[in-house]
Amino acid sequence: MSARWRRLAAAGCAALLLAGCASLEAPFSRHLESADARAHDCAEWFVGLDARVAEAGVGDAQDARVAGFPYLRASRLLAALRPLAEANDQALQALAERMLALDQEARRYEIMNLPPGRLAEGEAIERTRQCGQLLRGIDMAVPEARRALLERAHVPDDYSTASRVLGLYALTRFAFASGVRRNEAEMREAFAREPATAAAIRYAPPPVPRPARVAAILENSAANPLGIPEPSERELADLLAAYAPSFEVGVKADFDRFGALRWMRTGLGVDAGDLAVYTHPAWTRYRDRVLLQLVYTIWFPERPPEAGGELYAGRLDGLVWRVTLAPDGEPLLYDSIHPCGCYHIFFPTPRARPLPAPDATEEWMFAPQSLPRIAPGERPVVYIASGTHYIERVGVTRGSDSLARYELRPYNELRSMQRFGPGRAGAFGDVGLVAGSERPERFLFWPMGIASAGAMRQWGRHATAFVGRRHFDDADLIEKRFSLQLDADTP
């Protein structure tokens, strides 16, 4: 083992102390000792790259690293597909290929966000790509490595069991559950009222019709061993535009004007002169099907203090809106959170029948309003309150309902943005939290086990329940809570 590797390994271990140097576990450790010069050099490359990223604090937390496989990362969907990969070699290879793609994507942003001059960006990205493919090819040919991959390809939840133990969660959860029920009752009352529109501005998406062949796009793009609908870049852009909602926002001050996230002189802020809605695909499992979801995120400069205090106030706020599509392309249901993971609300259509909660105490499924079946040419209108940015109601509109139009942007832009000065940085820290967006509520809610409750979070890091355990991207989130009518012609 070279002195150079020892130095890099020590630096990597120090940086990854909380992970217990998991990246150096077998099978990766065998590559470091390999007589194959290419495998050995690639292993050293990943150790050195991890050390540089950790030292600079520019890690990307959207997807989870896999112990012993530093060239792979897992999402909750891919982790849920492991049983399929256990029984099918093609599915296993497809799973590893997608995990490799997640890591290469994350590492591209990490490399871009390194301080200028640390690495030649283009060469580093290409070296990472080549080394990831090489090591994956070697490991997937070894039965022990394949078994280790299936055992370790999981995503830890975003709850701290230690905090819950220290906070006497078994007892305090009842008080928190009572508070959740009061909040839900208040929101039901708000939904029963007509939204205030006197000072509201409606923002509409670009006028793009729903593609005529949505069902064919979804079917053809799911013709892979894992059955994941993966439309082409052009098809996905068309779908995101066609299913985008209108937002009607109560505007009393600048804190109600959403826009593009920017690095400014004072830190991360919102440019309300640039009407941006950030989009990306997601997926959920229902029985033996993987369903495509479309996600839309808007950002406000802040949530201002209310008359009752500043418990929930702080820099940056937002809204995440998601539509789950049936295989025929019709929306099955919608749901929404704030980027803190708070205020998870469902809006089922007649093709989604709610299922009862297994535990009356647990936060399960709050649906204050259902929606009709959304036909081609129609889209939801999301009414958003001033200040709190709570959803007050959802309606349906058709045609060009506003001259104020927003632009759709890739959510991945937020993972690496130009700083106000030299260099680049992502909006989210290396643990997936937006620095400076902390809320006073974190001092009250910590016994529920959520780190910095109320702070803005990166996709994949949204714990959405104080009582129970629930994530916005759980692969079985929808299946547990709804009976879906996947075939529109089947009652």
N, C-alpha and C positions, 0 to 999 in steps of 0.2 A: 504494500500500500504506500503510495508516494506521500512525501511530506506536504506537497501541494494539496493533495486530496484531504489529508488530515486537517489542514487549516480550513479548507472549505467545509468539510463535514462538521468541524467544531463550530464554525460560524453558523452553519445551517441549523445545527442542534440548538444552539443558543437562541436563535431566532424563533425556532419552532418548539420551544420548551413546553408550551401548553399542550402541544399535540404529541409530546413524548417522542419526538424524532420519528414520527410514524412513517415518513417517506423513506427512511433507511431500513425499514423492515424487508424481509424476504417477500417477493422475489427480487426486489430492487437491489438489495445488498449483494446478491450474487452477480449482478451486472458490474458492480464496482470492483469485484474480484475476478472478473471474467478474463480469460486469455484472448477473447475476441476483442481486438483493439477498438473496433467501431462501437461495440456495446459498452466497453469500459469508458471510452471518451464521452459517449452520450450520457452515461450515468453521471460522470463528473460534471458535465454541462448542466444537468438539472440540479445537482447539489449547489453549484456555484450560482445559478440563476435564482434558486430559492433564497440563498443567502443575501443576494443583492436586493431582491424584492422585499424581504423581511427587514433588512437594514434601512431601506428607504420608506418602509411603511406604506407600500403601494399595492398590497395584495388585493385581489378581487374576490369578494365573498359570495358572489351570486350562486355558485354551485360548489358542492362539497368535494374536497380532495379525498382520494382513496388511499388508505394506508398501504404502503408497499408498491404503489403504482403512481408515481408523481407526474406521469404524463396523462392521467385520466382524472375526470371529475364527474360527479353524479348529480342528477336532479332527482326530485322526489318521484317524478314519473318513471325515469329509467330505473330507479331502485325498485319501484313497484313491479317492473317487468322482469325481474330476475327469475321468478318461477318459470316463465316462458322460455328464458334462455337456458335454464337447467335441463330442459327436456328437448331442446332443439339446437343443434350446432350452428345452423344459419342464424338463428336468433341471437345466440351468444356472440357470434362475430359481429352482427349488426349492433348489438348493445355496446360492445367494446369500441366499435367505430364511432358511435354517437358520443360516448364518453370521451374519446380522444378529441373529437371536434369541440366539445365543451371546454376541455382544458386548453386547446390551442387558441380558442377564442379568448378565454380569460387571460392567458399568458400574453397574447398580443396587446391587450390593454395594459397589463402590468408592465410590459417592456416599454410601451409608449409613455407610461407615467413615471418611469425612472428619471432621476435628475439628468439633465442634458449632459452628454459626454460620457456617460457610464458605459453604454454599449452602442455599437452601430445598429440602429433600430431594424433596418431591413434585413441585415445579415442575421441578427439575433432571432428574429421571427422565423426566418427560413431554417435556421439551425434547429430551432425548437420543433418545427414541423417535421423535419427529416428524422430527428432523434426520436420523437414520439412514435412515428410510424415504424421505425426500426425496432424499438423496444416492445411495442405492442405485438409486432409480428413474431418476435422471439417468444414472448410470454404466452401468446395464444396457442403456441405449439407444444406447451408443457402442461400436462394434466394438473400438476400441483398448483401452477400459477392460475389456471382457469378456475379451479376450485376456490383459491384464495380470492380471486376477483369477485366471484358470486357471493362469498361470505362477507366481503368488506364493502361492497358497492351499496352503501346506504347513506342517508342524510340524517345527521343528528337533529332532534327537534330543538326549537329555540326556547325551551323552558329550562330553568335551573332547578333541579331537584333539591340541591343544597339550600337555595333561597326559600323554597317551599317548606322544607323541614324547619329551618330557622324561623320562618314566619308563621309556623303552626298552621299550615294550609288546611289540614284536615278540619280545623275549627273555624279559621277566619274565612274560608271560602263561602260559608253560609251568609255572612255579612256582605261580602262582595256580590254574591248572587242576588241578594235583596236589592243592592244598589243597581245592578244590571237590569233587574225587572222594573225598577222605577224609571230608569232611563228609557227602556223600551216603551213603557206606558206613555211617557211624555212624547216620544217620537210618533206613536200611534195617533195621539191627539193632533200633532202637527200635520200628519198625513191626512187627517180628517178635515183640516181647514184648506181653503183655497190658498195657493202660494201668493205671497205678496209680489206684485208685478209693477208697482208704481215706479220704482227706481231700478228695474231689471234690464239687463242687456242679454239678448239671445245671440249665441255664437253657433254657427252652422258649419258642418264639414264641407269639403269640396263636393259639388253636385255630380256624383258618380253613381250610375245605376248598378243594381246588383247584377253580377254576371249571369247570363242565361244558363250556364252549365255548371252551377255550383256543385250539384250532386255528383256530376262526373269528375269535377276537379278533386273533390274530397275522396271519392272512390279510387281514382287513378293514383293519387298521391299517397294513398295508404297501402299500395301494393308493394309492401316490403315485409321482411320477416317479423317485424314487431307490430305491424299494422298501424303505424303512426301516420296520420295525415300530414304530409309535408309539402304543401303547395310550392311551386317555384317562386322565386323572388317577385316576378311580375304578377303572378296569380295572387300571392299573398298581399301585395300592395293593393290590388283591385278589391280583394275581400275586405281589407281593413278600411278602405275608403267607403265601400258600399254599406257596411254595417255600423259605421261611426254614428254616434248620437249627436243631437244638438244639446248644448248646455245653456240654460237660462239662469243667469247669476244675478242675485240682488247686489247692487253696487252702491255702497255708501262712502267708500274711501279707497285709497290705493291698495289696501290689503285685500280687496275683493277682485283685483284685476290679475287674472292668470296670464302666464306667458312662459317664455323659454328660460331655463336655468342657465345662469352665467356665473363665471368667476369674476367678481368685481373687486375693487380696491379693499372693501371691507369684508370680503369673503363670498360665500355662495349666495346669490340673490336671483331675483326674477326680473326679466326684461319684459314688461307688459306691452311694449311696443312690438314685440315679436310673438304673435299668437300661435304658440306651438302646443300640440297635443302629442304626447309620446306613446308609441304603439309597439306591440310585439305579440307574437303568437304564444299560446300556452296549450296545455292538453289535460284532459281528465279521462279516467277510465270509468266505463259503465259496463259491468258484467264482462263480456269478452271483447268489447269495442273500446277503441281510443277515439275520443271526440276532440275536435279542434275548438279552441277558445281564442277569442280576439280581445286584447287588453288595451285600454286607453287610460293614460294618466295625465292629469293637469296639475300644475303647481301654482300656488299663491305665495306672495311674499311673506305672510305671517298669519297667525291666528291671534287677533288682538285680545287684550284682557276684557272680561265681561264685568258687569256690575257686581256680581257675586265674588269676584276675585280673579286670580291669575293662574289657577291650578292647571288649566289646559292651554294657556297662552304660550306663545313662543315663535321663534323665527321659522319660516317656511310652513306651509300647510298644503293640502292637495286633495285630490279625489282620484280613485282608481275605479274604472267601470269595466266590466267584463261581460261578454256574451258567449254562451255555450251553444254551439251549432249542432243540430241533428245531422245525420248523414245525408239527408235530402237538402240541407242548406237552410232550413228554417230555424230561427232561434228557439231553443227550448226554454231557457231561462237566462236571467241576468243577475249579477250580484255586484256588490260594491264595497270597498273599504276606503279609509283614508290611508295615505302612505305610512302612517304609524302602525297599521294593522288594526286600527280601532274601527268601531261602528260598522261591523260586517252586516250587510243587509242583502236579502234575497228578493228577487222579483220573478216569481214563476209565471209561465204561460200555462194555458190549459193542457199542454203536453208534459207538464211536470207536476206530479201530485206529491205534496209534502208527506213525509213519514214521521211517525211520532218519535220523540226523544226517548232514549233508553234510561235517562236519569233526569228527573225534573229539576235538579239543581244545576246541571251542566248547561253552559251556553251552547245551544244546539243549532237552531235555525230560526232567525228572526225575519219574518216576511210580512211587513205592514201593508203591502199592496201587491196584488197580482196584475199582470198585464194581459191584454188580448193577444191572439196570434198576430204576429207582425208580418204583413204581406210585403211582397216586393214593391218598392216605391215608398214604403213607410219607414220611419225610424223613430226611436224613442227621443223624447225631450226630457232631460234631467234638470229639474228645478232645484237650484242651490241657494241656500240662505246666506245672507250677508254675515260676515264675521265668523260664525261657527263653521260655515261651509258644509253644513249638514244637507243631505238630500231631503227636500220637503214633499216631493211628489214626483212621479214619472208619468208623462203623457205620451201621446203618439202624434206625429205630424207627417205631412206628405209634401213633397215639392220643395221649392226654395223658400224657406221660412225666415231667412235673415240675410242681410247684406254683409253683416259682420262674419267673416269666415276665418276659420283657423286652418293651420297647416299641420299635416301629419308628419311626425318625425320618428325615426327609429329610437326606441328606448335605449339601445346600446350606445347612443351618442353620450349618454350620461356617465358612461364608464371611463371615458377619457375626454376631457375638455381642455381647451387652451386656458391657461391661467391668465390673470391680469398682467402678470409679469412673464418672465421666461418659463418655459416648461409647460407640462400638462398635468392634470390631476382628475381623478374621477370624483363624482359628486358624493360617493359613499366611501367611508373609511374601510380599512382592511377587515373590519368585523361587520360591515354592511350597514352602518349607522351614519347619518349625516351629522358631522360635527357642528355644534352650535344650535342644533334643533331640539336640544333637551327641554323637557317640560318639568315643572315642579311636581307634577303628579307622580313622577318616578319615586319620590320619597314616601309616598303613601301606598303605591301599588306593588312595591317590590316583593311582598310575601306571595304574590301570585306567580312569581318565578320568571317574569319577563324582564330582560335587561333594559334599563332606561325606557320604561313604558312612556309612550307618547312621542318619542323621537321618531323622525322620519327614517324609513328603512329601504333597503335595496330589495328588488324582486328576489324571491326565494327566502327571504328573512322575515316574512310577515306572520308572526303568531297573532291569531285573531280572537282569542278567548282568554279571559282572565280565569274563568272557572272551567276546568277541563283542559284539554290540549287539542289545538286546532290550528292549522296553517292554511293560508289562502291558496297555496299550491299543492296541498295534499292530493295525491292521485285519486283517493276514494272519497274526497269531500262531498261531491255531488251524489255519488252512488249511495252513500249512507243516509242521505237526507231526502232524497226524492226517488219516486218511481217514474221513470221517463218513458214516454211514448216515442220510441225512435222511428217507427214507421207511421207517417201521418194518416195512412188509410186504415190502421188498426185501432180499434177503440180501446 
